[in-house]
Amino acid sequence: KPIVAVVGRPNVGKSTFFNRIAGSRISIVEDTPGVTRDRIYADCEWLTHQFAMIDTGGIEPDSTDIIMSQMRDQAQIAIDTADVIIFVCDGKHSYTTADEDIAQMLRRSKKPVLLVLNKIDQYKKPDHFYDYFDLGLGEPVMISSVNAMGLGDLLDDVVKMFPPHEALEEDDDTIRIALIGKPNVGKSSMVNKIIGENRVIVSDVAGTTRDAIDTPFEYKDQKYVLIDTAGIRRKSKVNESIERYSVLRTITAIERSDVCFILIDAAEGITDQDKKVAGYAHEAGKASIFVINKWDLLEKDNHTFNEFKMRVKEEFPFMMYAPVMFVSALTGQRINQLLEQAKYVSNNHALRISTGVLNDIINEAIALNQVPSDKGKRLKIYYATQVSVKPPTFVLFVNLAELAHFSYVRYLENQIRKNFNYEGTPIVFKVKARG
Ligand code: GDP
C-alpha cells in the first residue's frame, strides 16, 4: 500500500484535511494520561486505490523556533516513510519563511510532492496564488477542507503520483517479517544474528528499495525479508517528534509485513509500551509471534518458561492466538526456529475454509450454545463465508446485526479455531444484516 504523508505548519488545517480524507481504520497515539489522543495513521480509499495516510504533525507549539524544528522533523519523517507527500499551506496568505524552508527540504528529497493551498473557500485564485510558484513545487492545488471543496481533484492528483504497481507488488512467495518493539529490546541485534547465520543474502530485490533497512535472505529454500524499525534514529529537540517518529516507523513497518515479531525484553518483563506495539500489529490484522528476547539473562528453573508464557497470555488477552518464543539474539538460541515459526504462522494467515465446511462448524456451534436473543427477537445466522485471507476474514449473514453480540462472535471464532489451525493469526468477523 502506498503511503501518503501530510506536512504543514500549525493551523493551516491539516487535521481538518486529514479527517476529511481518512477512511475506516484510524490509529492513534495514546500517550500519557491527559495528553489528547492524537491520530496518526488512517487507511484510505480513492476510486480503486487503497493507500495509508499519515499525519506527521504533532503538538501545535507556540514558540517559533520549536515550530521550525518540529516542521523539519515532520518533513524528515515524511521523506523517510512516504511515497507521496502532501504539503499543506495556508491559502489565505502568501508563504512564510518556514514554508520556504520545508519546501526546500522536500524538493531536495526528490519525492513526489503535491503543494496544497487550503482555506480557499471560494473558487477564485487569490492574488498571492502566484507567489507559491516560488517554492519550486509546481502549481498549487486549491482546496477547502472545511467545505470539502477540491478534495476529489486533489486525490486524483495524488493517486497519479503513486509508484508504478510493480514497484509496490510484493513477491508472494516471500515472507516479510517486521521486527517491532521498544528501543533496546534487541531488534538490531536480532537482525544481525539472523543475517549472520543465514548468509545467503539476495541483494537489490526489486520493490525493496523503499526502505534501505529491508534485508532479503533465504533460509531452507524459503525467501524472507526482514523489516527492521530500529535502523534510523533521528535526533530531535522535540520529544513528541521522537515519539511520533518511532510510532510511525513501527506502523509503516507493520503495514508492509506479513508476520510481526513482537519483541519483549525478558529481563525487563512486559511493559505498557509492549502492549501498544502489540496492539498495532493486532489492529493491522497481521500474523504475530511474541518473541521474548534476552532469555540468556534470566535465571531459570522448571517453571520460568511456563510462568512467562502465562503472563504473556494474561497481559495480551486480545492476542491469545499468538505463539510465544523464547530466544537470545546474543547467543543465537532458537533464532532459526523463529524463522520456521514465521513460515508456519504465515501459512495460517493465508488459510482458507470452504463455505460448506465453515457452515457445518457454525451450525454445530449454534446447536451447542444457543444464539442470543433480545426483547423476544432471536439472532438467526443464515450462513457464513470467508471473504478474504491475510487476515482470514469471515462475513456472517444474520437477521439482526445488533443481536450478534461480541461474546457470541468470539464464541464462534473459538469454535472455528478448534477445528482449524489459525495459530498466529487474528480472525476478522463482519456481521451483515439481510432483511
Ligand atoms: P534495538 O534498539 O531494539 O535495536 O536493540 P539493540 O539490538 O540495539 O540491543 C540493545 C542492547 O541489548 C544491546 O546492548 C544488545 O547487545 C543487547 N541485547 C540484544 N539482544 C540481547 C540478548 O538476547 N541477550 C542479551 N543479554 N543482550 C541482548
Residues whose N, C-alpha, C, O or C-beta is under 5 A from the ligand:
A	BS01	GDP	K182 P183 N184 V185 G186 K187 S188 S189 M190 A230 N293 K294 W295 D296 L297 V327 S328 A329 L330
